[in-house]
Amino acid sequence: MAETQEQWYNRQAIEQLAQHIPFERDAASKAEQIEMLRGLVIHHGRTIDPELFGFEARNELIRLGLWGRIGPERSRPDHFPDEDS
């Protein structure tokens, strides 16, 4: 699956922000950057191929609990639809 230019820009923004966050020393700036990253992932994460992310970005997204929102939605093996009723 080839990336469109827009997908490439979105992935670059997510990856670069994720790589920068661990090195941010100011707590307020770090919190703001995490919220920016969360917004980018929520809006664009499903359209991005997770295989294209580098190691550092992937680890930070995992640490922040955002990795599950990257790539197509996967069915959760621990979730059964008839349990919702």
TASULBEL-V515945 format. One record per pair of residues at least 12 apart in sequence whose ideal C-beta (glycine too) atoms are under 6 Angstrom apart, sorted by the first residue. I is the first residue (numbers start at 0). J is the second residue. If there is no record, write none. Layout:
I_J ; I_J
This chain:
6_46 ; 9_43 ; 10_47 ; 12_39 ; 13_39 ; 14_56 ; 16_36 ; 17_56 ; 17_59 ; 17_60 ; 18_55 ; 18_56 ; 20_32 ; 20_59 ; 40_65 ; 40_68 ; 44_68 ; 44_69 ; 47_69 ; 49_69 ; 49_70
